[in-house]
Amino acid sequence: MYNDIDLNLEVDNNNENSVNVENLVNVSFESLIFPSRNLPPCFYNGNISENLENIYNSYISDEDILKENFQWQCGKIKKFYGYQDVSARVTKGVEPINFIFEKPSGGPRIFSIAHPLVQIPLHKYILDNVDDILEEQIEDNSVYCSNSKYYYQDGEIYVEYDYNGNELISSGIDTILQKKYKDAFMKKHILSRGKYYKLYLDISNFFHSIYTHTISWEVSEDKKDIFDNLDMLMRTQNNNETKGIIIGPYSSGLFAEIIMSKIDKKMLDFIKNSEFDVSYVRYVDDIEMYSDNKNELEKCLSKIEKELLKYKLDVNHSKTSICEFPFLQMITQSSKNIYHLKERLLSNKYDDDLEKIEDIIMEINNSLNNGHSNAKYLLSILKNLIIDNDIFDGISDHIMWILIDYLLNVIFKYQILTENVSLLIIAILDKYEQIDKVKFIDNAITKRNSKKDTTKEIVDIWITYIITLFNLESNAINNYFKLIINESDICAIMILNYYHRNNSIEENKASIKDYLDSIKTSLKSKYDTNWLNASWLSKHWLLFYLNETKWSIDEINGFKDTILADVKLDKLLADDTLSTRLNIFNIMRNLDIDVLNYENTR
């Protein structure tokens, strides 16, 4: 059952608004370890998900994957078999790999790569207890916000609502799996129809503010251990922090939805008991309410602020407001514009190629004015048109460079769109081989260096990915790699793989050794005398695993005395205290599980 990856949710024949729970969880493999968004696709979940059943079967018994890593007592997880923090004398969890992304509103947002030592057992625990974890949400839709349901899209679990008990999803699951941005605006249009006031509410730093213990609040006594264990597993994958959950794996989306469903229930009960004529909808951490009565909305705002505070969540007042009619959603006209652009490009009704490029640039500008979701949708459409329809066939290079240079500026101006723009650029470079890829990268590096003070890590990640994907070489690239190898662990992984592929490890000995030495220094500083035992529990596990399965850098002259030799898996497995703790990596290695796969990206 575990290796059945199906991106279509099954609908129960007896209730077309229900979701097959087992399939729901299984399709979430796309964001099991690596986030499904923002990271380049070379960081590959597929090989892990395809082998989950084999991983579980590699243990002596079905429960050993949880019992080898966690101490249990009477059905409850007591602690993680991690390392002892010397100063605090407590057992810590594992450390996620973090990278910096830009929020829609600006400012940094942290995404994470989950640690397999906890994430894979966590997934097993969710599967084993899915009926209890999702029972109320699936079987009693009235508990939730207007008959909500979970569904999978873009690597995450979202909630779909039937507004006020009315059937919206008339065409079944295909309608549910529409582009999320379009669907969200559809909800808002239906709910706001005829209403004079809209309350919009945003939760401050939602994922990073979640207090994990709240997951077990207000659950029946017979289920409390299940949710306490879920709390422990979520904390363990974030170094045992109780405040905040990592953003990236599907389990975090599921965890957050369970907590927010409690808020939904309180609000729906409040609206009903108060006999308010208020429509309520939530989309992750964005909440909107609609009414003809402003006073009722103000009371709803006061109520939800109090309920959120109980769960240690705060309203972002700078983004919370009550506005009057007209409060138009801009998606409709924007969608029409995108649709018409697609028609024009397919019919190629242009006087010349310049007119075509200017048309594309104009619509991208328009979409940027209507929100990042609109721009992401348009960029995705353009990428597919290039791949499937060759819309730039026969276009001259100097005309194409107008678009390419424009897209490069979009990346640095709107870093939240880095992934979408990069995938479009990759499609162009892949499809039209006459475009000078090295020239593009040199331009990108020059622009990056001139804007280094404002450039987020996500931009470096995607520039590095494009370089390594096409295996490009130049002096600018060499200097760029030496600069960023110590600035981003994710970039460093791709750079080391690039050096290995090109047999240039020894040529770049100095910068690589500096990077490896900095890791050793960091581990010693963070974990003191336990640094070696904690090495594979740290954020550097991916580096160590790839060296075991792909690179063997420690066997190359000049690298035999580096940290990669110190943390060889077989050496650590010889220690009885570590053999069970690190067993999952041994199993992954024996199953040839590949977590960095460039062949999967084209």
Secondary structure, DSSP 4 states (H G I P E B T S, - for coil): -TT---SS--B-TT-TT-B-HHHHHHGGGGGSSS-SSSS-TTB-SHHHHHTHHHHHHTSSSTTHHHHTTEEEETTEEEEE--PBPTTT-SB----PEEEEEE-TTSSEEEEEEPPHHHHHHHHHHHHHTHHHHHHHHHH-GGGSTTSEEEEEETTEEEEEE-GGG----TTTHHHHTS-HHHHHHHHHHHHHTT-SEEEEEEBTTHHHH-BGGGGGTT--GGGHHHHHHHHHHHHHTTTT-SB---SSSHHHHHHHHHHHHHHHHHHHHHHHHTT---EEEEETTEEEEEES-HHHHHHHHHHHHHHHHHTT--B-GGG-EEEESP---THHHHHHHHHHHHHHHHHT--SSHHHHHHHHHHHHHHHHHT-HHHHHHHHHHHHHHHHHH-TTTT--HHHHHHHHHHHHHHHHH-GGGHHHHHHHHHHHHHH-TTS-HHHHHHHHHHHHHHTTTT--HHHHHHHHHHHHHHT---HHHHHHHHHHTTT-HHHHHHHHHHHHHTT-TGGGHHHHHHHHHHHHHHHHHHHGGGHHHHGGGSTTHHHHHHIIIII-GGGSTT-TTSHHHHT-HHHHHTSHHHHTTTHHHHHHHHTT--SB-GGGG-
